[in-house]
Amino acid sequence: MGVFQKVVIYFYVIGVVRSVQQIPWLSCQFIDEHVSNNSEGYTETQLIHREAMVQFGLKGDAPVNPHAITFLITVSKLDLQRSIEGVEAEELECEVRRYSTEGIHVRWPALGAEGYNRWYTCILRHRKDKFSVTAFLRHPSDQPPPGQQDYRSWTPIADQEVLTTTVAMLLKTETPSVKVRLRSQPKLHCQFSIDHRGPNVTVEWHWQSRGERRMLFRYNSRSGEIHGSGVGKKALAGGDASYTLPFTKMSSEGSYICSVSVNPLFTNMELNLHVEEPPRVSLNVGPTLVLEDGKEQKVVCTAENYYPLDVEILWHEQNPAASGQRVGAPLPKELKNILFSSHKHNQDQTYSLSAFFYLKASLALSGKQFSCSVSHPSLRMPIKKSFILQVEEPSSLMFNLAVGVVLISLSGVLIIMLLYLNSARRPSKKPY
């Protein structure tokens, strides 16, 4: 077999594998709208949920489900199908809505964009927050837009209608929900694509939390003006609008909104950032605690500098030999006489908490292991700190007195002997 044939077979196999991984169609919810004025003259919108399919293929393809509305997405410069590669259809939530241009008619400068357009948004979300994609679907039409706002007179769509569309603009994030630690510099992903060159694009980032909102960044491709920081200008040229935060603080928490607009289209994505700081756990005793029978010791387990507030501290008692067994070992006994300090609010907005009890030593508890377990949203597994209790029998008073008397007596005898030996060594004086 020649080299050329091997290369052809290789690319054929790669293409087959890739096509297997791609999702050919998705079951969707088409959220239609009925807009009307109520008796008081105010506009009311009724949302109507209808069965729909998003199908990838060629113009004229038969619908996979002939009983549902089909949004047939045909080949264009933007590949929505590729943006959801590597996942199963069951992992995705699919939603299609009409998109209002607010009465603005702009010729879309892409191939085959003659005449007028009806616009739809297709939103695909991963159920485990791995990514989110918004695509603008362009459906060509030979009918001019109405003289009023388009949402007041939407074109009717039949229950089994097939709408042939192309993807005109894409916006994707791979970080719809982010958990970070304090003093980190996370990067919030936001990628956009447009089906023609040289569009007048405006990119903005906003932060909002608890009713407060502020702009972080703004860029316009036509003027080249940039306000704020965190997004690279060179990266924007390639459609990368990802935003890098400065060192995170507690006040960094909130929603970060990446928005992209190309007249008459505008869309945004909300990325939620959560700060999580794991606790530092310590005990006020060493690995082994030695007490006399009947003595009492305050034992404290402290969890420090954690965020958010949700924390759980438990104390358990068990035999240390049983802690290493997996099968048949008795479960640790949870201690009930636990007292807690109040939550301490630290200067860096983190929290600290202590859980303590008074341990009264007894010979029956000697050799027992006492463990403190701290659970927190930032931890995959609880943090555990343990110590072993060793209990000694108290020495009797009479025994201590006897030992003391013996020691004093021995000391007296020793002193007398030393004095005697010292006097014996002195030379006697001879008379002259």
C-alpha positions in Angstrom: 0.0 0.0 0.0 1.4 3.4 -1.0 2.0 6.4 1.2 -0.8 8.4 -0.5 -3.3 5.6 0.0 -2.4 5.4 3.7 -2.9 9.1 4.1 -6.3 8.9 2.4 -7.4 6.1 4.6 -6.1 7.9 7.7 -8.1 11.0 7.0 -11.2 8.9 6.0 -11.0 7.1 9.4 -10.6 10.4 11.2 -13.6 11.8 9.4 -15.7 8.8 10.2 -14.8 9.0 13.9 -15.5 12.7 14.0 -18.8 12.3 12.3 -19.8 9.7 14.9 -19.0 12.1 17.7 -21.1 14.9 16.1 -24.7 15.3 17.1 -26.9 15.2 13.9 -30.1 16.6 15.6 -31.4 17.8 18.9 -34.8 17.8 20.5 -35.7 21.4 21.4 -38.2 23.7 22.9 -39.4 26.5 20.7 -40.6 29.2 22.9 -43.0 31.2 20.8 -44.6 34.5 21.7 -48.0 36.0 21.5 -48.0 39.8 22.1 -51.2 41.8 22.8 -52.5 44.8 24.6 -54.5 44.2 27.8 -57.6 46.2 28.8 -55.4 48.9 30.3 -53.4 49.4 27.2 -50.2 47.7 28.4 -48.3 45.2 26.3 -48.6 41.6 27.5 -46.5 38.7 26.2 -47.7 35.1 26.4 -45.0 32.4 26.1 -46.0 29.3 24.2 -43.8 26.2 24.5 -43.9 24.2 21.3 -42.1 21.0 20.2 -39.2 21.6 17.9 -36.1 20.0 16.4 -32.7 21.5 15.5 -31.4 19.5 12.6 -28.0 19.7 10.9 -28.0 19.0 7.2 -28.5 20.3 3.7 -31.2 22.3 2.2 -34.1 20.0 1.2 -33.3 17.3 3.8 -36.4 15.5 5.2 -37.1 16.3 8.8 -36.1 13.7 11.4 -39.4 14.3 13.3 -42.1 15.3 10.8 -44.5 16.1 13.6 -42.4 18.9 15.1 -41.2 22.3 13.9 -37.8 21.8 12.4 -35.0 24.4 12.3 -32.8 23.0 9.6 -29.3 24.4 10.0 -27.4 24.2 6.7 -23.7 24.6 6.1 -22.2 28.1 6.5 -18.9 29.6 7.6 -19.9 29.0 11.3 -20.3 25.5 12.5 -22.6 25.2 15.5 -22.4 21.4 15.3 -18.6 21.5 15.9 -19.0 23.7 19.0 -20.9 21.0 20.8 -18.6 18.1 19.8 -17.7 15.5 22.4 -20.9 15.5 24.3 -24.1 13.4 24.2 -27.4 14.9 23.2 -28.9 14.0 26.6 -26.3 16.3 28.2 -27.7 19.4 26.4 -30.6 21.7 27.0 -31.9 23.2 23.7 -34.1 26.3 23.4 -35.1 28.3 20.3 -36.7 31.7 20.4 -37.7 34.4 18.0 -35.4 37.4 17.9 -36.7 40.9 17.5 -34.7 43.5 15.6 -36.9 46.2 17.1 -38.1 47.3 13.7 -34.5 47.8 12.4 -33.9 46.3 8.9 -30.2 45.9 8.0 -29.0 43.9 5.1 -26.8 41.1 6.5 -23.6 41.2 4.4 -23.1 37.5 4.0 -23.4 35.2 1.0 -27.0 34.5 0.1 -28.2 37.4 2.3 -30.3 39.0 -0.4 -33.8 40.2 0.5 -35.0 40.1 4.1 -34.3 38.0 7.1 -36.2 36.5 10.0 -34.0 35.9 13.1 -34.0 33.2 15.8 -31.7 32.5 18.7 -30.7 28.9 19.4 -29.3 28.4 23.0 -27.5 25.2 23.9 -26.5 24.7 27.6 -24.6 21.8 29.0 -26.5 20.4 32.0 -23.3 20.3 34.1 -22.3 23.9 33.3 -19.4 22.9 31.0 -20.3 25.4 28.3 -23.1 27.5 26.9 -23.6 28.5 23.2 -25.9 31.1 21.7 -26.3 31.0 17.9 -28.2 33.5 15.7 -30.1 31.6 13.0 -30.9 33.5 9.8 -34.0 32.5 7.9 -34.1 34.4 4.5 -37.5 35.8 3.5 -38.9 37.6 0.5 -41.4 39.5 2.7 -40.5 42.9 3.9 -40.7 43.6 7.6 -44.0 45.1 8.9 -44.3 48.8 9.5 -44.5 48.2 13.3 -42.4 46.4 15.8 -41.9 42.8 14.5 -42.9 41.2 17.8 -46.4 42.6 17.4 -47.0 40.7 14.2 -44.8 37.6 14.2 -45.1 35.5 11.1 -47.1 32.4 12.0 -45.2 29.0 12.1 -47.1 25.8 11.5 -46.6 22.8 13.8 -44.8 20.8 11.1 -43.0 23.6 9.3 -39.4 23.3 8.2 -37.4 26.5 8.4 -34.1 26.4 6.5 -31.5 28.6 8.3 -27.8 29.4 8.5 -25.8 30.4 11.6 -24.9 34.1 11.3 -23.3 34.7 14.7 -22.0 32.5 17.6 -21.2 33.3 21.2 -19.8 30.6 23.4 -18.4 30.3 27.0 -16.7 27.4 28.6 -16.9 28.9 32.0 -20.6 29.6 32.7 -20.0 29.0 36.4 -16.6 29.4 38.0 -15.4 28.7 41.5 -12.1 30.4 42.5 -10.0 31.0 45.6 -9.0 34.4 47.0 -6.1 36.2 45.4 -6.3 34.2 42.2 -6.6 35.5 38.6 -9.3 33.5 36.8 -9.9 33.9 33.1 -13.6 34.0 32.1 -14.0 32.5 28.6 -16.0 34.3 25.9 -15.6 33.5 22.2 -17.5 35.0 19.3 -17.7 34.3 15.6 -19.4 36.1 12.8 -20.1 34.7 9.3 -18.5 37.6 7.3 -15.4 39.7 7.5 -15.0 43.3 8.8 -18.2 43.6 10.8 -18.6 46.6 13.2 -18.4 44.7 16.5 -18.9 46.1 19.9 -17.7 43.9 22.9 -18.5 44.8 26.5 -18.0 43.2 29.9 -20.2 44.2 32.9 -20.2 43.1 36.5 -23.3 43.0 38.6 -24.3 41.9 42.1 -27.0 42.7 44.6 -28.5 45.5 42.4 -25.1 47.1 41.6 -23.8 47.1 38.1 -20.6 48.6 36.5 -18.8 48.4 33.2 -15.4 46.6 33.2 -14.5 46.8 29.5 -15.7 48.1 26.2 -14.3 47.8 22.7 -15.5 48.9 19.2 -13.8 47.5 16.2 -14.6 50.4 13.9 -13.2 53.2 16.1 -10.6 50.9 17.8 -11.3 52.5 21.1 -10.8 50.5 24.3 -12.1 51.4 27.7 -11.0 49.3 30.7 -8.7 46.3 30.8 -8.7 42.6 31.1 -9.2 41.7 27.4 -6.4 41.5 24.9 -6.8 43.6 21.7 -5.0 41.1 19.6 -7.2 38.3 20.9 -10.3 40.3 20.0 -9.2 40.2 16.4 -9.6 36.5 16.5 -12.9 36.5 18.3 -11.5 35.9 21.8 -13.2 38.3 24.2 -12.1 36.3 27.4 -11.7 38.5 30.4 -8.9 38.1 33.0 -9.8 39.3 36.5 -7.3 41.1 38.8 -6.5 39.3 42.0 -9.9 38.1 43.4 -11.4 39.4 46.6 -14.7 38.7 48.3 -16.1 41.7 46.4 -15.2 39.9 43.1 -18.2 37.6 43.5 -21.1 38.2 41.2 -22.3 37.8 37.6 -19.9 38.8 34.7 -21.8 39.6 31.5 -20.0 39.3 28.1 -22.0 41.0 25.4 -21.4 41.2 21.6 -23.3 43.3 19.2 -23.3 43.5 15.4 -26.2 45.6 14.1 -29.0 44.5 14.2 -28.0 41.6 16.5 -27.1 41.8 20.1 -26.5 39.0 22.6 -24.9 38.4 26.0 -23.9 35.6 28.3 -23.9 35.6 32.1 -21.0 34.0 33.8 -21.3 33.4 37.5 -18.2 33.7 39.7 -18.1 32.2 43.2 -15.3 32.7 45.7 -14.6 29.6 47.9 -11.8 29.5 50.4 -11.1 26.2 52.2 -10.7 26.2 56.0 -7.5 25.7 58.0 -8.2 23.1 60.7 -6.3 22.7 63.9 -6.6 21.1 67.4 -5.4 22.5 70.7 -3.9 19.1 71.7 -1.2 17.0 70.2 -1.5 13.6 68.5 -1.5 11.9 71.9 -3.2 13.4 75.0 -2.1 11.9 78.4 -4.5 12.5 81.3 -4.9 11.0 84.7 -8.0 9.1 85.5 -10.7 11.5 86.5 -9.0 14.6 85.1 -10.8 16.9 82.6 -9.4 18.7 79.5 -11.1 21.2 77.2 -10.5 20.0 73.6 -11.0 22.5 70.8 -11.2 22.0 67.0 -10.9 25.3 65.1 -11.7 26.0 61.4 -10.2 29.3 60.3 -10.3 31.6 57.3 -13.0 29.9 55.2 -15.7 31.2 52.8 -18.6 31.0 52.3 -20.2 30.8 55.7 -21.5 27.2 55.4 -19.4 24.9 57.5 -20.0 21.8 59.5 -17.8 20.5 62.4 -18.4 17.1 63.9 -16.6 15.2 66.7 -16.4 11.4 66.6 -15.0 8.7 68.9 -13.8 5.2 67.8 -11.1 2.6 68.3 -8.0 3.5 66.3 -7.7 0.0 65.0 -11.2 0.1 63.5 -10.5 3.4 61.6 -8.3 1.5 59.1 -10.8 -1.3 58.4 -13.2 -1.1 55.5 -15.5 -4.1 56.2 -17.1 -5.0 59.5 -15.6 -2.1 61.5 -18.0 -0.4 63.9 -19.0 3.1 62.8 -17.5 6.0 64.7 -19.7 7.3 67.5 -20.7 11.0 67.1 -20.3 13.1 70.2 -23.3 15.0 71.3 -21.9 17.3 74.0 -20.3 19.7 71.6 -20.3 23.4 72.1 -19.7 26.0 69.4 -18.2 29.5 69.5 -19.9 32.3 67.5 -18.7 32.8 63.9 -15.8 35.2 63.8 -15.8 37.6 60.8 -12.1 38.2 59.8 -10.7 41.3 58.2 -10.5 39.6 54.8 -14.2 38.7 55.0 -13.5 35.1 55.7 -14.9 33.3 58.8 -13.7 31.2 61.7 -15.5 28.8 64.0 -14.5 26.5 67.0 -16.2 23.3 68.2 -15.1 22.1 71.7 -16.1 19.7 74.5 -14.8 18.8 77.9 -13.2 15.4 77.9 -13.2 13.6 81.3 -10.6 10.9 81.4 -11.5 7.4 82.4 -9.7 4.1 82.1 -12.5 2.9 79.8 -11.6 5.6 77.3 -7.9 4.9 77.3 -6.7 4.2 73.7 -9.7 5.8 72.1 -9.3 8.0 69.0 -11.2 11.3 68.9 -11.6 12.9 65.5 -12.7 16.3 64.4 -14.3 16.4 60.9 -14.8 19.7 59.0 -17.0 19.9 55.9 -17.2 22.9 53.6 -18.4 23.6 50.0 -14.8 24.2 48.9 -13.7 20.7 50.0 -14.2 17.5 48.0 -13.6 15.5 51.2 -13.9 16.7 54.8 -10.7 17.6 56.7 -10.0 15.3 59.7 -7.8 15.9 62.7 -7.4 13.2 65.4 -5.7 12.4 68.7 -5.4 9.3 70.9 -6.3 9.5 74.6 -4.0 7.8 77.1 -5.3 7.5 80.6 -3.0 6.8 83.6 -3.9 5.7 87.0 -3.4 8.3 89.7 -0.6 7.6 92.2 -1.8 7.1 95.9 -1.0 9.7 98.6 0.5 7.2 101.1 2.8 5.8 98.4 4.0 9.3 97.6 4.6 10.1 101.3 6.5 6.8 101.8 8.7 7.5 98.8 9.3 11.0 100.1 10.3 9.8 103.6 12.7 7.2 102.1 14.3 9.8 99.8 14.7 12.2 102.8 16.2 9.5 104.9 18.6 8.4 102.2 19.6 12.0 101.7 20.4 12.4 105.5 22.4 9.2 105.6 24.4 10.3 102.5 25.1 13.7 104.1 26.3 12.0 107.3 28.6 9.7 105.4 30.1 12.5 103.4 30.8 14.5 106.6 32.4 11.4 108.2 34.6 10.8 105.2 35.6 14.4 105.0 36.7 14.5 108.7 38.6 11.2 108.4 40.7 12.6 105.6 42.0 15.6 107.7 45.6 15.0 108.9 46.0 14.9 112.7 48.3 17.7 114.3 51.5 16.3 116.0 52.8 18.0 119.2 56.3 19.7 119.0 
